[in-house]
């Protein structure tokens, strides 16, 4: 047995002899341990071990998160279950879970939790808007959420025709089923702009009225700023009043400026306007229509609005005129015409002199007689009726005669216009 016996190794090249602890131990083979392969104290430090564990967990979580994101994004953008275009109403006040349940019930989405998760990821919980939405066939979850976030609600249209009174407009709004709420009071005559409006379901009727009033103010201000300098109206309300008469007198857009010119010329000449619609408004107010022809006795019946009785314009509008009539009243045609009467075909015949007007009236009477003979049995009594609905009768000549002659002329003119 050699004398170096059992050895341990410290630094490289440094060998120390170690006496065996027993004869048996001396006979066992000896192993050389390289100190460079022994773990250092730094590697075995608890903080290092903990750090490695945390890094491993983060790495695993990142990989898992990536997989979840990849799968989720695919599900987020994949075609949805909706088999046809569908309108879904999301009522006011619903929470996120309630909205998800509505969409799932209507088959817009598969699972409510996917919708909730998508909203949370997009940080859009507070951006969801109530309303009536149209979801297209196979819309993706992502597009469904974006539709609600952007508030792409369905717009419903309601058309307000020109020439209705405020009371008639309110009656129409009450019948519109996609509007909500009650109307506190009828707006002032002439303050609503007739037009086609679009509203989402659930808009209140008060909101609809406010929008019509704002539109009227905007249009009226635009027209007022471009009005002709010689139009004899001093206020915005007078312009609306004149336009409302024009609106009620003709439904033909190409006649509006000529009808406006007749009334402007009469105002300048201080002639009574003698507009039939003012008789009707004076009798029934906001109801707008008599439901029958004007009676002969009603022509001279005093009311604040009857322009056969009062001088100048009535105290306020008799309807809600549209933009076309407002523009016609602000910029009438450059004519000397002071008469017009219905021509029996939906339009009017205009005249500058009483003689021309009487000829036009004679042609109208002849036309009416032909219609009666063709449609009325000979033994049926023919009641009194005006020359045509909303037609302007013959009025006094432009040169005012003496008082007695003026009254006689007016009476004769009225007879010429009103009797069949």
Residue, then its C-alpha position, 0 to 999 in steps of 0.5 A: x500500500x502506497x504511502x500517499x494513501x487517501x487524498x483530497x483535493x483543494x486548489x488545483x495541483x494541491x494534494x494532501x495526504x489523509x490517513x485512512x480511518x480504518x483498514x477497510x476504508x484504506x482498501x476502498x477506491x478513492x474518488x477525486x472531487x473537482x471543486x470547480x463542479x461543486x455548486x457555489x453558495x450564490x447559486x444556492x441562495x434562497x433569493x436566487x431560487x425564488x427569482x428563478x421560480x418567479x421567472x419560470x412562472x412568468x414565462x409559463x403565464x406569458x405562453x398561456x396568455x399568448x395562447x388565450x389571446x390567440x384563441x380569444x382573438x379568433x373567437x372575437x373576430x369570428x362570424x357570430x351565430x346570427x342567421x339573418x339581419x335582426x333588429x334588437x332593442x337595448x332598453x335604457x338602464x341595462x347593465x353589462x350583464x343584462x345587455x349580454x343576456x339580451x344579445x345572447x337571447x336574440x342569438x347575436x352572440x353565443x355566450x354572454x361571458x365572451x361579450x362581457x370579457x370583450x367589453x372589459x378588454x376594450x375598457x368600454x363598460x361605460x361606453x355602451x349605449x342604449x337604443x335600437x340596433x340592427x345587427x347584420x347576419x353573422x356579425x362578429x362579437x367584436x363588431x357587435x360591441x363596436x356597434x353598441x359603443x358607437x351608438x349606431x342606432x336605427x333612425x326612424x323618419x317622420x315627415x311634417x308637411x308644410x302648412x300644418x298648424x302647430x296643433x296638427x303637428x302635435x297630433x301627428x307626433x302623438x301618433x308616432x310610435x317610436x317617440x316617447x313621452x307626453x307634450x306639455x303644451x302646443x308650441x306657438x304657431x309658426x315656430x316649427x319647421x316642416x321637414x323630414x326628421x330622423x329620430x332614434x326610438x325612444x326620443x321624447x316628443x318634447x325633444x322632437x319639438x325642440x329640434x323642429x323649433x331650432x331648425x325653424x330659428x336657423x332657417x328663418x335667420x338665414x332667410x331674413x338675412x337675405x330678404x329683399x329690402x323693399x319687402x314691407x315686413x318689419x319683424x321675423x314674425x311678420x315674415x313668418x305670418x306672410x309666408x304662412x299665408x303663401x303656404x296655405x294659398x298654393x301647393x305649387x312651388x313655382x307659384x310661391x314667389x308670384x303669390x307672395x308678390x300679390x300680397x306684398x303689392x297689396x300691402x304696399x298699396x294698403x289693400x286688404x289681403x282677402x286671403x281665404x285661409x285667414x277666414x278659416x284660421x279665424x274660425x277654427x284656429x289651430x284645428x286648421x280646417x273647416x271640413x267644408x267650404x267657406x260659407x258666404x256669411x263667413x267671408x265678412x265675419x269679423x275675427x282677428x285673422x280675417x283679412x277680408x275685415x282687418x287691414x294688413x297682416x293678421x296678428x300672427x301666423x296661420x300655419x307653419x310655413x316651410x323653407x320655400x314659402x319663407x324664401x318666397x315671402x322674403x324675395x317675392x317675384x318682381x310683378x305688379x300683380x294684385x289678383x289671382x284665382x284658381x284656374x281649376x287645374x291645381x294652379x292659379x291665374x294671376x292678373x294686374x287689373x280687375x278686368x283681367x281678374x274678371x276674365x280669369x274668374x269667368x273662365x273658372x266659372x265656365x270650367x266649374x259649370x262643365x264639371x258640375x254638368x258632367x258629375x251632378x244630376x240635374x235635380x240635385x241642388x248645388x250648395x254654395x262653394x268658393x271658386x276653389x279651395x284656398x283661392x284668393x277672390x277678386x278685390x278692390x281696384x288698385x286706385x281706391x274710389x270714394x268711400x261709397x264707390x269703394x264699398x260698392x266695388x268691394x261688394x260687386x267684387x265679392x259677388x263675382x268671386x264667390x257665387x257659382 
